[in-house]
Amino acid sequence: MNYIDYIVSNYKIILILAISILIINYIIGFSKKFTKNIECPYCKANDVERTQRGLFIKVILFFKTVKKFKCLKCWKYFYVVSNKI
């Protein structure tokens, strides 16, 4: 019963900690999608297809040249970032 009392009395701290861990995990997973080469970062295949960017990427990264690709081997999406305008 001592553990249950501790969890109930500190549920706000535990909830904030769990949410922050999920947000950090999402940010790390999202940042793995960005690469500088036109090559899938997951399976390293060169067989890719260009797709349309979403509104979120257009608004957030308006100052960079970002292109969205889909790998035709593992069917995952990734972004290629270019510094030239």
FENQUI-V889869 format. One line per field, one symbol per residue. ss: DSSP state (2 for helix, 1 for strand, 0 for the rest). psi: psi as a letter, one per 30 degrees, with the letter a starting at -180 (. if undefined). burial: b if it has 9 or more other ideal C-beta (glycine too) atoms within 8 Angstrom, else e. A space follows every 50 residues. Layout:
BEGIN
ss=???
psi=???
burial=???
END
This chain:
BEGIN
ss=02222222202222222222222222222220011000000000000111 10002222220000111111100000111111000
psi=feeeeeeefheeeeeeeeeeeeeeeeeeeefffklflikkfefgkfilkk lklleeeeeehffljkkklkkfefhlklkkkkfk.
burial=eeeeeebeeeeeebeeeeeeeeeeeeeeeeeebebeeebbeeeebeebee eeeeeebbeeeeeeebbbbbbeeeeebbbbbbeee
END
